[in-house]
Amino acid sequence: KSMARVPRSSSANKGAQGLIHSGPSKGGASPSPRGALGTLSTPRALAVSAAVFLLVGLYLARLPLERRASVLRSHRPCSDAYAQMPAACQPRVCGSAVIDNFASPTEVSALRAIASAGMAHGGGTGGPTVLDLVSGALSLGEQFISIYSKLNSSGAAPIASEQQLRVYELLVQRVRETASGLFGASGLELASPTFWSRLDAAQPPRTTHDQYWHPHLDTEQYQSFTYTALLYLSDHGSDFTGGLFEFVDEPKERRTVLPAKGRLLVFTSGAENKHRVTRLRTGERLALTIPFTCDPAAAVGPGWLGEARASLRR
């Protein structure tokens, strides 16, 4: 994710090896690959560990064989952010998971095409550019405009085909099922903002909202978020340098995810997963944020792509 200011509607290396690292955030030895759950010793922790392995095992059994080996996960103790949520929607386990090749090259291409066509009508001046097809928000300079108003007034062609929107819609459904399986929750609803974010190293930040590299919590930055998913649409190393996703844990520990096309990062949004994106050094970084909520009042509803589809008929 890249901005604190996204409007709401009504915010690489390939392969599993080296995917998530953990180590001291300052000094010390170089990060090294870490196991999924770390060390658990108390009876309660062992019970939680067993539950984690059972849930993840059931989820992995539903994955195609070529994707099962590329799921890495990290267990974290749940914060109290979920206590007031419906019981079925509360996570039975908290933490994060990374799945390689979650989106196929064809799906990645379709999602990149939507972002490119939409962002061509705007563009942030301080680094981040955001496009949200639910609300229609698009970065333009230091403000946001409505992409749908822009298309209507200019008579420009739609930014996506029905086929591309269907790819987007089905992928969101698949992400929701994945989050439900990994965290043992049900009743997840798509939340707002759900958005593409493009970071451009050639554009220095102009406002505090452009400084995407500060640590934050999604439950504070976007109050409706219960589960957060990030789908990467560009490759670290070939498309950009810097721009790593970093969980900021205590005591002074880091878990780092390298963006790669088609790679999905999904995590519970509470205090157990404070995080940031490290500052981009070169190139452009593109990702899609897909959040879910347990609050029906904060859900975007079943017709969340209605205005995007309406633009195809104009």
Secondary structure, DSSP 8 states (H G I E B T S, - for coil): ---S----------SSTTSEEEEESSSSS--EE--SS----SHHHHHHHHHHHHHHHHHHHTS-HHHHTTEEEEEE---GGGTTS-GGGS-SSEEEEEETTSS-HHHHHHHHHHHHHHHTT-EESSSEEEE-TTT-EEEEETEEEEHHHHHHHHT---SS-HHHHHHHHHHHHHHHHHHHHHHT----EEBS--EEEEEETTS---SGGG-TTS-B-HHHHSTT-SEEEEEE-S-BTTTEEE--EEEEETTTEEEEE---TT-EEEEE-SGGG-EEE--EEEEEEEEEEEEEES-GGGB--TTTTHHHHHHHT-
